């Protein structure tokens, strides 16, 4: 009897793998992207793409386990919610929203990136110095837009921070994590 129950469960799990969530996204216009519009420095771009873009842009990089049901539905739901709240790929639509200006607060409180994301993605686990650098950049670029009343039309003046953080060694990142591997190895 137990063998039969296990067999039925195994077949159900296999059949469930045939059902996948909709991952379609609109075409990405690079001119509407936050890092492009604000001319973010390369180190800020790497931090943003590594820690934020999987859930808050139309440029999601799905890991291997994103194809497994039910993980795929849970993950796609989180991504959909993240894009609805704040989508860096369509920055002009969000530039003057409260959510855009709360980025700093959510990072300072440790809410973003979420702990489960940092655990699963090494590139999303920012060092405290990197987090402070990203917060300072947000204050400079996004805060300037709010003070000037601009919606991200390129009017924010970005002042690159003089302090450079040491780059992580490509050997220390996991080659299965394509974003971190490409950013750190230069491939």
C-alpha positions as CSV (number, residue, x, y, z in Angstrom):
1,X,0.0,0.0,0.0
2,X,2.8,2.4,0.9
3,X,4.6,1.6,-2.4
4,X,1.4,2.4,-4.3
5,X,1.0,5.8,-2.5
6,X,4.6,6.7,-3.1
7,X,4.2,5.8,-6.8
8,X,1.1,7.9,-7.2
9,X,2.9,10.8,-5.5
10,X,5.9,10.4,-7.7
11,X,3.7,10.4,-10.9
12,X,1.8,13.5,-9.6
13,X,5.1,15.3,-9.0
14,X,6.3,14.4,-12.5
15,X,3.0,15.5,-14.2
16,X,3.2,18.8,-12.2
17,X,6.5,19.6,-13.8
18,X,4.7,20.0,-17.1
19,X,2.8,23.0,-15.8
20,X,4.9,26.2,-15.8
21,X,4.0,29.8,-14.9
22,X,4.0,32.5,-17.5
23,X,7.4,34.2,-17.6
24,X,6.8,36.5,-20.5
25,X,8.0,40.1,-20.1
26,X,7.7,43.1,-22.4
27,X,10.6,44.0,-24.5
28,X,13.3,45.9,-22.6
29,X,14.0,49.4,-23.7
30,X,17.5,50.2,-22.3
31,X,16.9,53.9,-22.5
32,X,14.1,53.6,-19.9
33,X,16.3,51.6,-17.4
34,X,17.3,53.3,-14.1
35,X,21.1,52.5,-14.4
36,X,21.1,53.9,-18.0
37,X,19.1,57.0,-17.3
38,X,21.2,58.0,-14.3
39,X,24.5,56.9,-15.8
40,X,25.2,54.8,-12.8
41,X,28.9,53.9,-12.3
42,X,29.9,50.3,-13.2
43,X,30.2,49.2,-9.5
44,X,26.7,50.5,-8.7
45,X,25.3,48.8,-11.9
46,X,26.8,45.5,-10.7
47,X,25.3,45.8,-7.3
48,X,21.9,46.9,-8.6
49,X,21.8,44.1,-11.2
50,X,23.0,41.5,-8.7
51,X,20.8,42.5,-5.7
52,X,17.7,44.1,-7.3
53,X,17.2,43.3,-10.9
54,X,16.0,39.7,-10.6
55,X,12.8,40.8,-9.0
56,X,12.6,44.5,-9.8
57,X,13.2,44.6,-13.5
58,X,12.3,42.9,-16.8
59,X,15.8,41.4,-16.9
60,X,15.3,38.4,-14.6
61,X,17.9,35.7,-14.6
62,X,16.2,32.5,-13.6
63,X,18.3,29.9,-11.7
64,X,18.0,26.2,-12.5
65,X,15.5,25.5,-9.8
66,X,13.1,28.0,-11.2
67,X,11.8,25.3,-13.5
68,X,10.7,23.0,-10.7
69,X,7.1,23.0,-9.7
70,X,6.0,24.3,-7.1
71,X,9.1,26.5,-6.7
72,X,8.5,28.1,-10.1
73,X,5.1,29.4,-9.2
74,X,6.3,30.8,-5.8
75,X,9.2,32.5,-7.5
76,X,7.2,33.9,-10.4
77,X,4.7,35.3,-7.9
78,X,7.5,37.1,-6.0
79,X,8.9,38.5,-9.2
80,X,5.5,39.7,-10.4
81,X,4.9,41.4,-7.0
82,X,8.4,43.0,-7.1
83,X,7.8,44.4,-10.6
84,X,4.5,45.8,-9.7
85,X,5.9,47.6,-6.7
86,X,9.0,48.9,-8.5
87,X,10.4,48.1,-11.9
88,X,13.8,49.5,-12.7
89,X,13.4,48.6,-16.4
90,X,10.6,51.1,-16.7
91,X,12.0,53.8,-14.5
92,X,10.1,56.8,-15.7
93,X,6.9,55.2,-14.6
94,X,8.2,54.8,-11.0
95,X,10.7,57.6,-10.6
96,X,8.4,59.9,-8.6
97,X,6.5,57.2,-6.7
98,X,6.8,56.7,-3.0
99,X,8.1,53.2,-3.6
100,X,11.1,54.6,-5.6
101,X,12.0,57.0,-2.7
102,X,11.6,54.2,-0.1
103,X,14.4,52.2,-1.7
104,X,16.9,53.6,0.8
105,X,14.7,52.9,3.8
106,X,14.1,49.3,2.8
107,X,17.8,48.7,2.2
108,X,18.7,50.4,5.6
109,X,16.2,48.2,7.4
110,X,17.5,45.1,5.8
111,X,14.3,44.3,4.0
112,X,15.9,44.4,0.5
113,X,17.2,42.2,-0.8
114,X,15.2,39.7,1.3
115,X,17.1,37.2,3.4
116,X,15.9,34.2,1.3
117,X,17.3,35.9,-1.8
118,X,20.6,36.7,-0.3
119,X,20.9,33.1,0.9
120,X,20.2,31.7,-2.5
121,X,22.2,34.3,-4.6
122,X,25.7,35.2,-3.5
123,X,25.6,38.3,-5.8
124,X,22.6,39.6,-3.8
125,X,24.3,39.4,-0.5
126,X,26.0,42.9,-0.3
127,X,28.7,43.6,2.2
128,X,27.8,46.4,4.6
129,X,30.2,48.8,2.8
130,X,28.6,47.9,-0.6
131,X,25.1,48.5,0.9
132,X,26.2,51.9,2.2
133,X,27.7,52.8,-1.2
134,X,24.4,51.8,-2.9
135,X,22.4,53.8,-0.3
136,X,24.6,56.8,-0.9
137,X,24.1,56.5,-4.7
138,X,20.3,56.2,-4.3
139,X,20.3,59.3,-2.1
140,X,22.3,61.2,-4.7
141,X,20.5,60.1,-7.8
142,X,17.0,59.3,-6.8
143,X,16.9,61.9,-4.1
144,X,18.0,64.6,-6.5
145,X,15.2,63.6,-8.9
146,X,12.6,64.0,-6.1
147,X,14.0,67.4,-5.0
148,X,13.9,68.7,-8.6
149,X,10.5,67.1,-9.3
150,X,11.8,65.2,-12.3
151,X,10.5,61.8,-13.4
152,X,13.8,60.3,-14.3
153,X,14.3,62.2,-17.5
154,X,18.1,62.1,-17.0
155,X,18.1,65.3,-15.0
156,X,19.7,63.8,-11.9
157,X,23.3,64.5,-11.4
158,X,25.2,61.4,-10.3
159,X,28.4,62.0,-8.4
160,X,30.6,58.9,-8.4
161,X,31.8,58.0,-5.0
162,X,35.6,58.3,-4.6
163,X,35.8,55.2,-2.5
164,X,36.2,52.0,-4.5
165,X,35.4,48.7,-2.9
166,X,37.8,45.8,-3.6
167,X,36.3,43.6,-6.3
168,X,35.4,40.0,-5.3
169,X,37.5,37.3,-6.7
170,X,35.8,35.4,-9.6
171,X,37.1,32.1,-8.1
172,X,35.0,32.7,-5.0
173,X,31.7,32.9,-6.9
174,X,29.7,30.0,-8.1
175,X,29.8,29.4,-11.9
176,X,26.2,28.2,-11.7
177,X,25.3,31.8,-10.7
178,X,25.6,33.4,-14.1
179,X,25.1,37.0,-13.0
180,X,27.8,37.0,-10.4
181,X,30.2,34.8,-12.5
182,X,29.9,37.1,-15.5
183,X,30.2,40.3,-13.5
184,X,33.2,39.1,-11.5
185,X,35.1,37.1,-14.1
186,X,34.7,39.6,-16.9
187,X,33.5,36.9,-19.3
